[in-house]
C-alpha cells in the first residue's frame, strides 16, 4: 500500500488495506478493520465511502494507515491501535493493561439490566459491584443505564483501575473503584449487601493459549488465564464472597468459559445457591450463569 501522489482515493485505500489483511483475518473482519482505520485516521465514515462521497486521503494519513496495517499483521488488536471501543452505548478507552470488551459481555450486562427492571423490589437504591472490572466496561455500562444506582468496581491491577477511572469520567458516570484481590476478598467487617454481583473473571486455561488468535495474546495475561488444574478458581472465591454479601434474593452473574458451563452450575448449586441458570450467547455457546441467593443459601452459609 504505497501512495504515489499526495492524495489517495478513499475507496482505493480501503481496498488496499483489506487485501493486505485478508489471509490473517477473514474477509469480513479484514474489511471491518479497514473501515475502522479510515474512520480513525482520516475521519471518513463508512457510509461516505460506500456512497462514493468520501474526501481524498492525504499522503500523511495514508502512511499512518499503512503503519497500522503492519501492526495488525503482527497481531496487535485494532482496539489498541485506535485506543477505543464501543460497548453498551459507552465509548471506552482501552490499552494493553485491560481486556478488550467483547460482545458476549454486552449480553451479560443486558441480562443484569433486564432482571433489575423486572424486579420491582430493586427499583430504588440498587447496589451493584463488578468484580475484576478491567476497563470498567460492565460497571460503567450499568451506572450509565441506572443513574440512581450505587455501583462499585474492584480490580487487582492499579493500571487497569487507572483506565477504568478515566472511562468513568469519559462517560460521565459515578462509579466507586477500589483495588482488591478477589482471591483474598472475605466478608467485610461491617454489614454490606449487594443486589447484584457481576463478574467476568479470568477463565481461559493455560493449555488453551495455543488455540487463541494472536491478537488476543496482546491482552493482559492476568485478566485471561487460569491454571489447568483449577479452571474455576475465581468462580469459587467470588461465589463464596457472594454468599456472604448478597442481599436476600440478590443475584450473582458470571461470564464463563463455554467448556465449563455445567461445572460452574454444579459449583454454585453445591454452595447452596437457589435457582442457577445457564444461558447461551448469540453464537449458541454456554457463556453466562446467574445464581440467586435464597433461604437455602443463607442456611448453608450459617452452617459454615
Backbone bond lengths (Angstrom), bond angles and torsions (degrees), N, CA, C in turn:
res aa  C-N    CA-C-N  psi(-1)  N-CA   C-N-CA  omega(-1)  CA-C   N-CA-C  phi
1 X - - - 1.462 - - 1.523 108.49 -
2 X 1.360 117.13 82.36 1.453 121.75 -174.47 1.525 109.70 -118.83
3 X 1.316 118.08 102.58 1.454 121.22 -179.46 1.524 111.03 -61.11
4 X 1.317 117.89 138.47 1.455 122.27 -179.12 1.533 111.96 -104.29
5 X 1.303 116.96 -9.36 1.467 120.91 179.52 1.517 108.71 -130.18
6 X 1.332 115.33 176.43 1.464 119.64 -179.33 1.514 111.59 -75.09
7 X 1.341 117.96 -16.01 1.454 122.58 177.69 1.523 109.60 -130.24
8 X 1.325 114.64 151.05 1.463 120.52 177.48 1.513 109.57 -131.03
9 X 1.294 115.51 147.10 1.447 120.94 172.87 1.526 109.12 -69.66
10 X 1.343 117.44 133.64 1.464 121.51 -176.28 1.522 111.78 -62.14
11 X 1.326 117.00 -40.68 1.471 119.52 179.80 1.527 111.13 -62.82
12 X 1.328 117.11 -39.51 1.465 120.90 179.59 1.526 110.90 -66.33
13 X 1.315 115.47 -39.97 1.465 119.60 179.14 1.523 110.87 -66.69
14 X 1.337 115.94 -41.24 1.460 120.59 176.65 1.522 110.94 -58.46
15 X 1.327 116.23 -46.82 1.460 121.39 -178.74 1.526 111.48 -62.53
16 X 1.337 116.26 -41.45 1.458 120.42 -179.44 1.528 111.29 -64.69
17 X 1.346 116.27 -43.28 1.467 120.31 179.44 1.521 110.94 -64.35
18 X 1.319 115.79 -43.97 1.455 120.56 179.59 1.522 111.49 -60.57
19 X 1.330 117.43 -44.40 1.456 121.28 -178.06 1.525 111.50 -62.14
20 X 1.322 116.96 -36.33 1.452 120.14 178.60 1.529 112.16 -69.51
21 X 1.330 115.97 -33.69 1.466 120.11 -175.04 1.530 112.76 -82.93
22 X 1.329 116.32 -25.67 1.465 119.49 178.42 1.520 108.32 -65.79
23 X 1.301 114.60 131.21 1.460 120.60 -174.22 1.509 108.56 123.64
24 X 1.327 115.00 -57.40 1.464 118.71 174.04 1.525 109.90 -80.13
25 X 1.345 116.08 -32.75 1.462 122.28 179.09 1.523 108.55 -122.97
26 X 1.336 116.82 155.30 1.459 118.55 177.09 1.529 109.44 -71.23
27 X 1.331 116.28 168.05 1.463 121.59 -170.83 1.523 111.71 -59.39
28 X 1.333 116.93 -46.39 1.467 119.95 -178.00 1.518 112.08 -64.38
29 X 1.343 116.55 -42.93 1.461 120.13 -179.99 1.524 110.75 -67.18
30 X 1.332 116.71 -39.48 1.462 120.48 178.21 1.522 111.03 -61.77
31 X 1.324 116.64 -42.59 1.462 119.96 179.38 1.521 111.25 -67.00
32 X 1.331 116.97 -41.21 1.470 120.26 178.73 1.527 110.52 -61.24
33 X 1.332 116.45 -40.42 1.465 119.64 178.15 1.521 111.45 -65.20
34 X 1.316 116.36 -41.42 1.463 119.94 179.78 1.530 110.62 -61.68
35 X 1.323 116.71 -42.58 1.472 120.00 176.69 1.532 110.67 -60.38
36 X 1.333 116.42 -43.14 1.464 119.85 -179.18 1.519 111.72 -62.81
37 X 1.321 116.78 -38.87 1.467 119.84 179.46 1.524 111.23 -65.02
38 X 1.331 116.26 -41.86 1.474 119.27 177.55 1.531 110.97 -62.93
39 X 1.321 115.96 -40.27 1.465 119.27 180.00 1.523 110.75 -67.33
40 X 1.338 116.08 -43.32 1.464 120.26 -174.52 1.533 112.14 -70.85
41 X 1.314 117.07 -47.36 1.463 119.91 -173.34 1.525 113.80 -89.80
42 X 1.330 116.83 -22.44 1.469 119.91 -174.98 1.523 113.68 -120.29
43 X 1.328 117.24 -4.32 1.465 122.18 -176.59 1.530 111.06 54.43
44 X 1.328 115.26 42.12 1.457 122.10 177.37 1.521 108.39 -111.42
45 X 1.308 116.96 123.27 1.458 120.41 -176.37 1.526 111.41 -79.33
46 X 1.301 113.95 158.45 1.467 120.38 177.59 1.527 110.58 -60.65
47 X 1.310 117.12 -41.57 1.467 120.31 -177.39 1.521 110.69 -65.08
48 X 1.340 117.25 -36.35 1.464 120.39 178.95 1.525 110.91 -65.27
49 X 1.319 116.52 -38.80 1.465 119.87 178.15 1.518 110.37 -66.68
50 X 1.337 116.04 -45.50 1.462 120.04 -177.91 1.528 111.54 -65.21
51 X 1.320 117.55 -32.79 1.460 121.45 -179.08 1.532 112.84 -86.13
52 X 1.328 115.24 -6.55 1.457 118.90 -179.66 1.504 113.87 74.99
53 X 1.315 117.79 20.87 1.467 121.65 -178.74 1.530 112.58 -107.17
54 X 1.323 116.46 7.77 1.461 119.72 -177.16 1.522 110.81 -69.50
55 X 1.328 115.25 144.21 1.463 120.32 176.22 1.532 109.58 -70.15
56 X 1.313 116.09 164.51 1.456 119.66 176.82 1.525 110.20 -72.72
57 X 1.302 114.51 153.92 1.463 121.18 -177.02 1.520 109.42 -98.37
58 X 1.319 116.12 132.04 1.457 120.80 177.91 1.528 110.34 -68.26
59 X 1.312 115.59 153.39 1.468 121.03 177.53 1.531 110.44 -58.00
60 X 1.321 117.18 -40.83 1.470 120.85 -179.43 1.531 111.22 -64.05
61 X 1.326 116.72 -36.64 1.465 120.51 177.43 1.527 110.61 -69.41
62 X 1.316 116.05 -40.27 1.463 120.23 178.71 1.523 111.12 -62.05
63 X 1.325 117.07 -37.18 1.469 120.49 178.40 1.527 110.98 -65.14
64 X 1.332 117.05 -36.95 1.471 120.23 177.31 1.528 110.48 -65.46
65 X 1.334 116.12 -39.69 1.459 119.48 178.30 1.525 110.06 -66.87
66 X 1.310 116.61 -40.23 1.462 120.88 177.76 1.530 110.49 -59.05
67 X 1.334 116.79 -44.50 1.467 120.42 179.10 1.522 110.82 -65.52
68 X 1.343 116.62 -38.17 1.467 120.41 179.31 1.521 111.43 -66.08
69 X 1.323 117.05 -38.81 1.464 120.71 177.03 1.528 110.27 -61.30
70 X 1.326 116.50 -41.14 1.464 119.80 177.26 1.528 111.12 -61.62
71 X 1.322 117.04 -39.22 1.464 120.38 176.82 1.530 110.82 -63.70
72 X 1.321 116.18 -42.50 1.465 120.04 178.67 1.522 111.14 -61.95
73 X 1.313 116.02 -39.40 1.463 120.09 179.34 1.529 111.68 -67.17
74 X 1.337 116.46 -21.75 1.467 121.03 175.71 1.524 112.36 -88.15
75 X 1.360 116.52 -0.46 1.458 120.58 176.95 1.509 115.58 97.80
76 X 1.326 118.10 2.07 1.459 119.81 177.52 1.524 109.68 -65.47
77 X 1.329 119.01 128.39 1.471 120.02 177.54 1.526 110.70 -61.20
78 X 1.314 116.88 140.95 1.460 119.32 -179.25 1.524 111.31 -62.99
79 X 1.331 116.77 -27.95 1.469 119.51 178.39 1.524 111.08 -66.42
80 X 1.336 118.05 -27.72 1.458 120.60 176.32 1.528 110.90 -76.05
81 X 1.312 116.48 -24.70 1.462 120.59 177.35 1.522 110.52 -77.37
82 X 1.329 116.37 -46.49 1.469 119.98 179.80 1.524 111.79 -81.18
83 X 1.346 116.18 -24.37 1.462 120.89 179.23 1.504 114.79 76.65
84 X 1.340 117.02 14.44 1.461 118.23 -176.77 1.512 110.35 -152.79
85 X 1.339 114.60 162.87 1.456 121.43 177.22 1.529 107.82 -154.46
86 X 1.322 115.95 148.63 1.465 121.50 175.22 1.528 108.58 -93.69
87 X 1.334 115.28 135.44 1.466 120.08 -177.27 1.522 108.79 -151.04
88 X 1.325 117.03 115.70 1.468 121.42 175.71 1.530 112.61 48.94
89 X 1.314 116.26 50.49 1.463 121.97 178.99 1.520 113.39 65.13
90 X 1.316 116.26 19.94 1.459 121.75 175.11 1.533 108.46 -119.37
91 X 1.309 116.23 145.29 1.459 120.65 171.47 1.520 107.83 -103.76
92 X 1.328 115.44 122.30 1.450 120.74 -173.53 1.524 111.07 -118.70
93 X 1.321 115.01 142.69 1.458 120.73 170.82 1.527 108.55 -85.10
94 X 1.321 116.33 139.77 1.460 120.64 176.89 1.518 109.55 -137.17
95 X 1.323 114.73 152.71 1.462 121.29 173.24 1.523 108.12 -150.55
96 X 1.306 116.91 -168.37 1.466 120.74 -174.31 1.525 112.94 -71.60
97 X 1.331 117.95 -4.29 1.469 120.84 179.62 1.524 112.83 -86.91
98 X 1.344 117.23 -10.01 1.465 119.66 -175.36 1.524 110.42 -134.37
99 X 1.321 114.67 154.59 1.454 121.13 173.82 1.527 109.27 -68.86
100 X 1.320 116.94 139.92 1.460 120.90 177.97 1.525 108.94 -75.95
101 X 1.331 118.79 123.25 1.476 120.65 179.35 1.527 111.24 -60.31
102 X 1.342 115.01 141.93 1.462 120.48 -176.20 1.521 110.79 -125.38
103 X 1.323 113.87 166.66 1.451 120.73 -175.42 1.508 114.29 -60.47
104 X 1.337 117.38 -37.02 1.459 119.04 -178.95 1.533 111.77 -65.80
105 X 1.329 116.37 -28.28 1.459 119.54 176.36 1.530 110.63 -71.63
106 X 1.330 116.80 -31.66 1.468 119.73 172.58 1.523 110.42 -61.76
107 X 1.328 117.12 -37.60 1.460 120.76 177.81 1.528 110.70 -64.30
108 X 1.329 116.95 -37.56 1.458 120.84 177.52 1.524 110.61 -63.50
109 X 1.324 117.07 -45.38 1.465 121.37 178.25 1.523 110.44 -60.00
110 X 1.319 117.29 -42.76 1.466 121.07 179.50 1.520 110.86 -61.16
111 X 1.320 117.38 -38.32 1.473 121.47 178.67 1.525 110.17 -63.07
112 X 1.317 116.58 -45.80 1.468 120.65 179.05 1.529 110.36 -59.85
113 X 1.317 116.62 -46.49 1.467 120.38 -178.26 1.524 111.65 -64.97
114 X 1.316 117.10 -40.19 1.470 120.59 178.11 1.524 110.85 -61.21
115 X 1.326 116.51 -43.40 1.463 120.17 -178.87 1.523 111.70 -66.18
116 X 1.320 116.46 -43.13 1.460 119.49 -179.33 1.521 111.07 -65.92
117 X 1.326 116.50 -37.90 1.466 120.07 178.94 1.522 111.64 -66.78
118 X 1.343 116.09 -31.61 1.463 120.23 -177.37 1.520 112.74 -80.98
119 X 1.325 117.24 -16.28 1.463 121.60 -176.32 1.526 109.43 -100.75
120 X 1.308 116.67 102.54 1.467 120.90 -175.79 1.527 112.08 -63.34
121 X 1.337 116.69 -23.28 1.463 119.57 -179.82 1.526 111.47 -71.98
122 X 1.335 116.65 -15.36 1.454 119.78 -177.31 1.529 112.20 -109.82
123 X 1.331 116.65 19.05 1.454 120.18 -178.39 1.526 111.10 -64.43
124 X 1.333 116.89 -40.68 1.450 120.93 -177.51 1.526 110.93 -110.81
125 X 1.313 114.61 151.98 1.464 122.11 170.35 1.528 113.10 56.34
126 X 1.300 116.99 42.35 1.458 119.84 175.90 1.519 109.50 -65.84
127 X 1.309 115.90 140.63 1.464 121.88 175.15 1.517 107.37 -123.04
128 X 1.326 115.92 120.07 1.457 121.95 -172.61 1.517 108.88 -132.18
129 X 1.335 116.24 141.10 1.457 120.34 173.85 1.525 109.74 -129.63
130 X 1.319 114.66 138.42 1.465 123.69 175.98 1.522 107.00 -107.66
131 X 1.327 116.33 117.55 1.464 121.21 -175.37 1.523 109.44 -101.80
132 X 1.350 115.67 121.53 1.459 121.19 -174.65 1.516 109.69 81.50
133 X 1.323 116.53 55.37 1.464 121.33 -165.39 1.516 114.77 -71.95
134 X 1.343 118.30 -28.12 1.466 119.88 179.85 1.519 111.67 60.17
135 X 1.327 116.79 -119.12 1.469 121.93 179.89 1.516 112.50 -68.92
136 X 1.341 116.58 -9.88 1.463 120.81 -176.31 1.514 113.10 86.81
137 X 1.341 117.27 8.49 1.472 120.36 -170.45 1.522 112.67 -57.88
138 X 1.335 118.24 -45.91 1.461 120.62 -177.06 1.527 110.14 -66.66
139 X 1.317 116.32 -51.18 1.464 120.69 -176.95 1.527 111.17 -61.59
140 X 1.315 117.18 -42.46 1.467 121.16 -177.54 1.522 110.71 -68.45
141 X 1.334 117.29 -41.85 1.466 120.16 178.30 1.522 111.07 -62.84
142 X 1.326 116.91 -41.03 1.460 120.30 178.87 1.528 110.85 -67.76
143 X 1.320 116.84 -42.18 1.464 120.01 179.86 1.528 111.29 -65.31
144 X 1.315 116.77 -35.15 1.469 120.02 179.42 1.519 110.70 -69.56
145 X 1.336 116.84 -39.00 1.463 120.73 -179.79 1.521 112.41 -77.50
146 X 1.344 116.13 -23.60 1.468 121.23 -175.77 1.535 108.87 -127.66
147 X 1.307 118.43 72.66 1.469 120.62 -173.09 1.523 114.28 -61.65
148 X 1.343 118.29 -21.22 1.460 120.10 179.38 1.522 112.78 -88.56
149 X 1.325 117.22 -4.79 1.466 120.79 -176.50 1.525 110.93 -79.77
150 X 1.321 115.13 155.78 1.462 121.49 170.52 1.518 106.83 -97.96
151 X 1.318 116.08 110.48 1.462 121.23 -176.04 1.522 109.38 -114.38
152 X 1.321 115.63 130.29 1.454 121.36 176.02 1.522 109.03 -125.14
153 X 1.317 115.63 161.22 1.461 119.97 -178.48 1.517 108.90 -150.88
154 X 1.332 115.23 143.68 1.458 120.83 -176.42 1.524 109.40 -132.00
155 X 1.326 115.88 146.13 1.462 121.89 174.68 1.515 108.27 -152.46
156 X 1.319 116.08 152.35 1.455 120.66 179.50 1.525 111.67 -79.47
157 X 1.336 117.34 -21.36 1.460 122.10 -173.83 1.521 111.71 -94.13
158 X 1.329 116.01 122.31 1.465 119.83 176.11 1.531 110.77 -65.06
159 X 1.325 116.70 -37.53 1.458 120.07 -179.64 1.527 111.02 -64.48
160 X 1.333 115.90 -41.33 1.458 119.27 177.72 1.522 110.63 -64.05
161 X 1.313 117.09 -42.23 1.463 120.47 179.84 1.527 111.62 -62.56
162 X 1.323 116.95 -34.70 1.464 119.88 177.32 1.526 110.09 -62.51
163 X 1.335 117.26 -43.79 1.465 121.56 177.62 1.527 109.88 -63.17
164 X 1.337 116.79 -45.06 1.466 121.17 -178.46 1.527 111.34 -61.45
165 X 1.328 117.12 -42.37 1.461 120.47 179.69 1.525 111.36 -63.76
166 X 1.320 116.60 -39.44 1.464 120.19 176.60 1.527 110.84 -63.81
167 X 1.329 115.89 -38.86 1.460 119.90 -179.65 1.526 111.94 -67.68
168 X 1.326 116.62 -34.89 1.466 119.59 177.26 1.526 110.18 -63.98
169 X 1.320 116.73 -42.50 1.468 121.08 177.35 1.520 110.17 -63.71
170 X 1.323 116.54 -44.21 1.464 121.50 -178.66 1.527 111.78 -59.84
171 X 1.346 115.96 -33.52 1.464 120.23 -177.56 1.529 113.34 -101.62
172 X 1.336 116.48 8.49 1.468 122.24 173.14 1.532 111.80 57.29
173 X 1.332 116.46 46.43 1.463 120.59 176.62 1.520 109.68 -124.67
174 X 1.320 114.65 158.84 1.452 121.42 179.99 1.527 109.47 -107.23
175 X 1.319 116.00 108.53 1.464 121.95 176.20 1.524 107.77 -128.19
176 X 1.318 116.36 134.05 1.456 120.91 176.99 1.529 108.79 -90.15
177 X 1.328 117.08 107.86 1.465 122.13 179.96 1.519 109.97 -96.88
178 X 1.317 116.03 141.37 1.453 119.80 175.04 1.524 110.52 -148.51
179 X 1.318 115.13 153.90 1.462 121.01 -177.30 1.521 109.95 -89.35
180 X 1.308 115.76 134.80 1.455 120.41 177.95 1.520 110.52 -169.45
181 X 1.310 115.01 152.14 1.463 121.93 178.88 1.523 108.53 -98.95
182 X 1.318 116.83 116.67 1.466 120.69 -177.41 1.520 111.60 -59.17
183 X 1.314 117.07 -28.71 1.470 120.08 -179.87 1.523 111.89 -73.82
184 X 1.333 115.98 -11.00 1.460 120.55 179.18 1.529 112.67 -114.49
185 X 1.319 117.18 0.44 1.468 120.02 -175.85 1.521 110.71 -75.53
186 X 1.314 116.21 122.17 1.452 121.18 175.67 1.514 110.11 -116.93
187 X 1.307 115.83 -170.27 1.464 119.65 178.45 1.524 109.34 -64.52
188 X 1.322 118.86 136.41 1.468 121.35 178.97 1.523 110.88 -65.67
189 X 1.340 115.56 155.75 1.459 120.18 -177.89 1.528 112.00 -69.54
190 X 1.340 116.09 -26.60 1.467 120.34 174.81 1.525 108.43 -114.96
191 X 1.333 117.53 151.41 1.470 119.65 -177.94 1.530 111.90 -55.10
192 X 1.320 115.63 133.78 1.454 122.09 -178.12 1.519 107.95 -145.90
193 X 1.304 117.01 125.13 1.451 119.70 -174.98 1.524 110.56 -129.75
194 X 1.328 115.54 132.78 1.451 122.66 178.80 1.527 109.49 -109.01
195 X 1.325 115.57 141.05 1.464 119.75 172.84 1.524 110.88 -79.62
196 X 1.324 115.94 -28.78 1.460 120.47 177.35 1.520 109.28 -148.87
197 X 1.321 115.45 136.14 1.459 122.97 171.74 1.519 106.40 -117.06
198 X 1.336 116.20 127.83 1.456 121.62 -176.42 1.525 108.44 -125.31
199 X 1.332 116.24 139.71 1.455 118.34 179.74 1.525 111.79 -153.43
200 X 1.310 114.66 138.05 1.466 123.00 168.56 1.524 106.36 -119.08
201 X 1.339 116.71 77.77 1.461 120.02 -173.28 1.531 111.44 -80.77
202 X 1.326 117.28 171.83 1.472 119.41 174.08 1.528 110.32 -58.04
203 X 1.340 116.77 133.41 1.470 118.35 -179.33 1.519 113.80 -146.37
204 X 1.316 118.72 8.97 1.463 121.11 177.59 1.525 108.41 -92.24
205 X 1.324 116.76 122.54 1.466 120.57 -179.20 1.530 110.43 -69.19
206 X 1.317 115.73 148.46 1.466 120.50 179.51 1.527 111.73 -53.72
207 X 1.322 116.70 -36.75 1.468 120.68 -177.62 1.521 112.49 -70.15
208 X 1.336 117.66 -13.20 1.460 121.14 179.96 1.525 112.70 -87.96
209 X 1.323 117.67 -4.74 1.464 120.42 -177.66 1.517 111.92 -54.91
210 X 1.333 116.08 -41.33 1.464 119.89 -175.68 1.526 112.66 -69.03
211 X 1.326 117.74 -13.28 1.466 121.21 -179.00 1.521 111.88 -96.71
212 X 1.327 117.62 -7.28 1.461 120.71 -175.01 1.520 111.62 -82.41
213 X 1.339 116.90 147.13 1.462 119.38 172.44 1.521 110.25 -58.18
214 X 1.322 115.61 149.76 1.460 120.04 -175.63 1.526 111.92 -60.08
215 X 1.338 117.27 -34.48 1.471 118.46 -177.83 1.521 112.57 -67.66
216 X 1.344 117.87 -28.13 1.470 120.49 178.84 1.524 110.68 -65.48
217 X 1.326 117.14 -32.27 1.459 120.98 -177.96 1.527 112.66 -70.45
218 X 1.329 117.21 -7.10 1.462 120.80 173.98 1.529 111.27 -82.81
219 X 1.320 117.28 -8.48 1.455 121.15 -179.71 1.532 109.92 -88.10
220 X 1.339 118.48 160.25 1.473 120.35 -172.66 1.532 112.85 -64.93
221 X 1.316 115.70 125.43 1.466 120.92 -179.68 1.529 111.22 -60.02
222 X 1.322 116.13 -32.03 1.459 121.35 -179.90 1.518 111.81 -57.93
223 X 1.337 116.70 -30.94 1.466 121.07 -177.32 1.520 112.70 -94.15
224 X 1.326 116.95 -3.85 1.461 120.29 -173.68 1.526 114.93 -111.22
225 X 1.336 116.94 -48.07 1.457 119.74 -160.13 1.529 114.79 -104.94
226 X 1.330 113.52 148.26 1.466 122.79 174.90 1.529 108.16 -132.91
227 X 1.342 117.02 157.22 1.463 119.32 179.78 1.531 111.53 -65.89
228 X 1.314 116.32 144.92 1.464 120.98 178.24 1.522 112.08 -58.68
229 X 1.335 116.23 -33.39 1.466 119.27 -175.53 1.529 113.09 -83.58
230 X 1.348 117.01 -0.75 1.472 119.91 178.71 1.526 109.90 -152.04
231 X 1.337 118.15 64.54 1.467 120.75 -174.01 1.523 114.01 -66.40
232 X 1.339 117.42 -19.81 1.468 120.56 -179.07 1.532 111.96 -104.30
233 X 1.317 115.35 23.64 1.464 121.10 -177.50 1.524 112.32 -51.07
234 X 1.316 117.33 -51.21 1.467 120.74 -176.07 1.525 111.28 -73.39
235 X 1.316 117.27 -33.99 1.463 120.48 179.35 1.534 110.87 -64.98
236 X 1.304 116.02 -38.04 1.461 120.88 177.99 1.525 110.63 -60.23
237 X 1.327 117.12 -48.42 1.462 121.01 -176.34 1.529 111.62 -70.81
238 X 1.330 116.51 -41.61 1.465 119.13 -179.36 1.520 110.57 -67.67
239 X 1.326 117.24 -38.05 1.466 120.39 178.48 1.524 110.70 -62.60
240 X 1.324 116.82 -40.31 1.457 119.54 179.22 1.530 110.97 -65.88
241 X 1.323 115.98 -41.65 1.465 120.23 176.39 1.531 110.25 -61.72
242 X 1.328 116.64 -39.98 1.466 120.86 -179.60 1.520 111.31 -64.21
243 X 1.323 117.27 -39.64 1.463 119.94 177.75 1.522 111.30 -59.79
244 X 1.329 115.52 -34.34 1.456 120.40 -176.94 1.526 113.32 -82.46
245 X 1.343 117.25 -23.00 1.463 118.67 -168.92 1.534 115.40 -125.43
246 X 1.323 118.73 -10.64 1.463 119.41 176.76 1.523 110.59 -71.30
247 X 1.308 115.95 143.08 1.456 119.87 172.39 1.527 109.09 -70.30
248 X 1.328 118.48 157.54 1.463 120.17 175.39 1.526 110.15 -53.26
249 X 1.313 116.45 133.19 1.462 123.99 -176.51 1.529 112.94 71.04
250 X 1.338 118.24 7.58 1.461 120.71 175.91 1.527 110.84 -72.21
251 X 1.315 115.66 159.25 1.457 120.79 -175.89 1.528 112.33 -116.45
252 X 1.324 114.18 143.53 1.457 123.12 171.92 1.523 107.57 -107.93
253 X 1.337 117.36 129.53 1.465 122.66 -178.97 1.527 109.66 -120.30
254 X 1.322 115.96 132.49 1.456 122.25 177.87 1.518 110.91 -125.23
255 X 1.322 116.47 142.05 1.463 120.48 157.35 1.524 106.15 -90.91
256 X 1.339 117.64 142.60 1.463 119.93 -170.76 1.525 112.07 -134.30
257 X 1.307 114.41 163.67 1.464 122.89 168.65 1.527 108.00 -73.88
258 X 1.325 117.27 128.33 1.468 120.23 -177.19 1.527 112.67 -57.82
259 X 1.332 117.73 -23.42 1.465 121.26 -179.76 1.523 112.49 -72.29
260 X 1.335 116.38 -21.12 1.463 119.42 -169.92 1.521 112.85 -118.06
261 X 1.320 117.52 25.43 1.458 120.13 -178.80 1.513 113.37 -58.88
262 X 1.319 117.03 -54.86 1.469 120.40 -178.01 1.520 111.62 -66.07
263 X 1.333 116.72 -36.60 1.468 119.96 178.80 1.532 110.55 -64.88
264 X 1.327 116.69 -37.67 1.459 119.90 178.83 1.524 110.47 -66.64
265 X 1.319 116.22 -42.55 1.467 120.38 176.74 1.523 110.15 -59.63
266 X 1.317 117.31 -45.19 1.461 121.27 -179.63 1.522 111.69 -62.74
267 X 1.325 116.79 -39.61 1.469 120.50 178.12 1.525 110.49 -60.28
268 X 1.336 116.25 -46.66 1.465 120.55 -177.56 1.525 111.46 -67.95
269 X 1.303 116.90 -37.97 1.467 119.99 177.36 1.525 110.79 -66.18
270 X 1.327 116.14 -39.80 1.464 119.90 179.52 1.522 111.97 -64.63
271 X 1.321 116.87 -28.85 1.461 120.36 178.76 1.532 111.95 -79.61
272 X 1.332 116.44 -9.71 1.450 119.08 175.34 1.507 115.38 102.06
273 X 1.345 118.05 8.82 1.455 118.72 174.57 1.523 108.89 -64.55
274 X 1.328 114.71 153.22 1.458 119.25 -178.75 1.513 111.31 -79.07
275 X 1.310 117.16 -112.78 1.450 121.34 -179.20 1.527 110.06 -66.92
276 X 1.323 116.28 122.26 1.459 122.07 177.15 1.520 107.59 -118.63
277 X 1.331 115.96 123.26 1.462 121.51 -174.88 1.520 109.29 -118.16
278 X 1.327 116.33 128.37 1.459 123.28 174.25 1.523 107.94 -101.16
279 X 1.331 117.09 126.96 1.467 120.57 -176.66 1.526 110.25 -124.21
280 X 1.327 114.96 142.36 1.459 120.99 175.90 1.526 110.50 -89.84
281 X 1.336 115.24 154.02 1.462 119.60 175.39 1.527 109.46 -85.97
282 X 1.319 116.66 -175.63 1.457 120.84 -176.28 1.524 112.63 -66.16
283 X 1.322 116.87 -16.53 1.460 121.06 176.82 1.527 112.71 -92.68
284 X 1.343 116.35 6.79 1.453 120.14 177.34 1.512 114.55 78.22
285 X 1.339 117.88 18.41 1.463 121.27 179.84 1.525 109.60 -103.27
286 X 1.338 116.79 140.69 1.462 121.19 173.22 1.521 107.73 -59.79
287 X 1.335 117.46 114.99 1.458 118.95 -170.94 1.513 114.35 -136.96
288 X 1.339 119.17 -16.17 1.462 120.60 -175.52 1.519 110.40 -141.27
289 X 1.310 115.91 147.72 1.461 122.11 175.75 1.522 108.66 -134.92
290 X 1.332 115.27 139.52 1.463 121.31 172.62 1.521 108.24 -122.59
291 X 1.317 116.25 133.05 1.468 121.06 177.93 1.518 108.64 -129.27
292 X 1.317 115.89 133.81 1.464 120.33 -178.16 1.518 110.54 -104.67
293 X 1.315 114.33 134.99 1.463 119.64 173.69 1.522 108.07 -80.43
294 X 1.313 116.80 128.26 1.465 119.93 178.36 1.520 109.42 -136.43
295 X 1.322 117.56 -167.05 1.463 120.35 -174.49 1.516 112.23 -62.19
296 X 1.338 117.77 -35.51 1.463 119.07 179.44 1.518 110.63 -67.16
297 X 1.365 116.66 -34.59 1.459 120.38 175.97 1.520 110.22 -62.17
298 X 1.344 115.70 -44.47 1.467 120.56 -177.83 1.517 110.64 -65.94
299 X 1.351 116.63 -41.49 1.458 119.65 179.63 1.518 111.01 -63.29
300 X 1.368 115.76 -43.35 1.455 118.68 -179.22 1.517 110.78 -64.59
301 X 1.321 116.64 -38.40 1.466 119.96 178.76 1.523 110.47 -63.59
302 X 1.314 117.87 -39.15 1.469 121.02 -178.64 1.517 111.88 -67.23
303 X 1.334 117.18 -20.41 1.454 121.31 -179.98 1.512 113.88 -87.37
304 X 1.354 115.96 -9.74 1.474 119.35 -177.60 1.511 111.22 -72.82
